[in-house]
Amino acid sequence: MKDFLEELVKQYRPSAGEGKLADYIPELSAQDPTTLGISVRTCDGEIYSAGNCPERFTMQSISKVITLILALMDQGEKAVFERVGMEPTGDPFNSIYKLEQAPGKPLNPMINAGALVVSSLIKGSTVEERLGRILSLVQRMAENPNIGLDYAVYYSERATGFRNRSMAYFLKEFGMIEDVEATLELYFQQCSIAISCDDLAQMGLCLARLGENDAGEQVIPRELARLVKTFMVTCGMYNASGEFAILAGIPAKSGVSGGILASVPERMGIGVFGPALDEKGNSVGGVRLLKGLSRELNLSIF
Ligand SMILES: NC(=O)CC[C@H](N)C(=O)O
């Protein structure tokens, strides 16, 4: 399996040349575009990795999966889905234009507007306490107590996240968010949580096992593990989710740092990293790697 994964990485690494680093968060443009790495953890306890995955990269939009779980645990489905929808969007992840129209309810929790609403619903009296609760869930899913923030990326996005700020104020006007500044702080911080491919694979495995981690702890209620994997299929790769469902058929969530969290129910968790992105904001090499792996190992859930 290790050799097979190395072969796949070798095959898809050159495709990074077709992509581009996310530079609207200046710190992300310091990443090496030729990097491509993968980790796999199976339900049978096997662990494999291949390629070159850096020790840490930031979660970015992958954090949207975690905050959705936490908001649902905190507030329940009714309260959350009153403010954010369940439908995929054909628009880019950072699109703002639908927010001009009442009722200003974002289409789903995997786009930035929806994730801002979701973050505003996480309980805690300070941003610090709320971030601590997000981090704790990530650490328990990944079974790694050392996961923390990448402050350079956080400050970089905080200084340049004008579009997200605009979105949050639109949402405030429609009464979808109350404390805009606290929500933005929390959102920028959750996006800057630093993880590795191994951490992502372990998190994917936790979802694959309906929320139970290796230590046998039920970290996420079973029903929520099912629900977020469904969102990962329909909206996890933004406006490329349909094609990814057809060609890979694996619940997955990508982020603009180049990471992808993937979870094959009852089989395995997969973490991928390749920072060169396609025009929709998904890792070029990472997407090809997952499609290839799915084809070879018959991983499609459909
Ligand atoms: N697609 C992403 O990973 C987006 C996350 C990024 N922090 C942003 O808000 O723009």
The ligand as an SDF file (V2000), in Angstrom:
LIG
                    3D

 10  9  0  0  0  0  0  0  0  0999 V2000
  -11.9170   28.0240    1.1010 N   0  0  0  0  0  0  0  0  0  0  0  0
  -11.3210   28.3240    2.2160 C   0  0  0  0  0  0  0  0  0  0  0  0
  -10.5150   27.5640    2.7460 O   0  0  0  0  0  0  0  0  0  0  0  0
  -11.6430   29.6650    2.7650 C   0  0  0  0  0  0  0  0  0  0  0  0
  -11.0570   29.9360    4.1220 C   0  0  0  0  0  0  0  0  0  0  0  0
  -10.3930   31.2640    4.2190 C   0  0  0  0  0  0  0  0  0  0  0  0
   -9.9260   31.4700    5.5430 N   0  0  0  0  0  0  0  0  0  0  0  0
  -11.3660   32.3570    3.8110 C   0  0  0  0  0  0  0  0  0  0  0  0
  -12.2160   32.6940    4.5590 O   0  0  0  0  0  0  0  0  0  0  0  0
  -11.3080   32.8780    2.7360 O   0  0  0  0  0  0  0  0  0  0  0  0
  1  2  1  0
  2  3  2  0
  2  4  1  0
  4  5  1  0
  5  6  1  0
  6  7  1  0
  6  8  1  0
  8  9  2  0
  8 10  1  0
M  END
$$$$
